[in-house]
Amino acid sequence: MLHTLRPAYGSVKKRKRVARGNAAGGGTTAGRGTKGQHSRTGKGQKFGFEGGQVPLLRRQPKLGGFRSPRKILYEIVNLSILEEKLPAGTYDIAALRKARVVRSKRPVKVLAGKELTKKFILAVHAASEGAKQALEKAGGSLTLLKIS
């Protein structure tokens, strides 16, 4: 029955009541050892205290910044590379990868370089303003894809 349930013998112990006299078994130093900072009353330190060493929070500024987890790392494709390696035409990410202009799985960003003489129709993830203008000036166009 539920009212007869008891914890297993020896599994529940009473806590040791320290500092209640030597007869009680926890007197004199009350388990704190003798002397030293931790044996004294009111010895608590503030958060981040490192024993007098310059704390991490004060050392931090000289350790440098951090990497943003939201930063998007693009694979860069210059228009000059397209001009040199590819004939005029329509290219998406798969076609650029097949032509070995793009080699990684990162999103692709097109940057301007030299003047374009060929007409390219590109579908990429991002492009600079200069690249957009250069493509349109050469008679091409640019479609921006959504980064997945």
N, C-alpha and C positions, 0 to 999 in steps of 0.2 A: 504494500500500500504506500501511497505517496507520503503519508505522515510518518512512516518508519524509515524513510531514506536518510542515510547518514554518509558523510564523506568517508573514504577509506581510512583505516587507522594509520596515523602518522602523516597523513597528507596535509593536515591543517595544523599549523603551529601558532602559538601565541607570539606576538612580537616581543622583542627584548626591550624592556623599559629601562633605558640607560639614564645615568645621572640621578639615581634614586638611593644613593648610599652604597657603601662597600658591601654591606650585608646582602644587598639585592644582586650583587655580582656585576654591576656596571657603574661603579662609583669612581671617584678620583678623576681620571682623565676621560671617562665616559666613552671609551672607544675611539678617541681622537688622537691617541698617541701623546707624546710629551713635547712641549715647546713647538715653536714654528708657527707660521702664518695660519695654517689650517686648524690649529688647536684653539685659536682665539675666537672669542665671540665677535659677531659683527664683521667677519672677515670676507664677506661677499665682494666680488669684484664686478666692475661694470662689464657690460656685454662687449666682447671683442678684446678684453684685456689679455695681453700675452706676456705677463711677467716682467714688464719693463722694456721688452723689445718693441720696436716701432710696429704698431699694429698693422694688419693687412689693409685696413681701410685707409690708413695714411700712406702706405707704400704704393697703393694701387695706381695713382696717376702716372707714375713713371714706368709702369709696366706696359703701357700702350693701350690701344682701344679694344674693340671687339669686332666680330664678324656678324653682320646682320643676317638673321636667318631668312629674311624675305628678299634678299638681294638676288636678282636674276643674272646668272652668268651666261652671256651669249657667246656663240661662236661667230666670229667676225668674218665677213666676206666683203672684200673691197671691190668696187666696180672695175678697177684696173685688172684684177684677177679674172673677172668674168670676160672682160674685153680680150685678154690674152688667150685664155684657155677654151672659150666656148664660142660656137657660132651663134648668130642672132636667133632668137626663138623664145618659146615659152618654157619656163622652168619653175618647178615647185621644189620642196625640200628633198623629195625622193630623187628627182632628176639631178639636183645638185650633188646629192650623195653618190649617185651612180657615176657622175662625171668626176668624182673625187675632189670636188671643190670644198664640200663639207664632209668632215670625217668623224665628228663626235655626235652624241645624242642630244646635245644642248640645243636650245632655241637659236635660230639664225637671225643675225642682224646685218643689214647691208649698210656699208659706209661709202661715202664718196671718195674718189681719188682723182684720176685724170678725167679728161673729157671723154664722153662716150660717143662712139661712131656707129655702133650696132644697136638695133632695136631689140630690147629685152622686155618680156612680160614676166614679172617675178611674183611668186607667192611665198612670202617669208613672214617671220614673226615680228620683226621690227626693222626700221630704217631711219637713217638720219635725214634731216631736212635737205641737206645738200645732195644726198643720194636720190631722194624723190624728185628734186628739180632736174638733176642730170638725166634721170630715166625719162621724164616727160619731155625734156628738150630733145632727146634722141628719138622720140616717137614711141617710146615704150610706156609701160604702166606698172603699177605696184599694187598688190593685194596683201593686206595684213591679216595674218592668221592668228587665231586665239591660242595662247600658250596653255597647254594641257598638262 
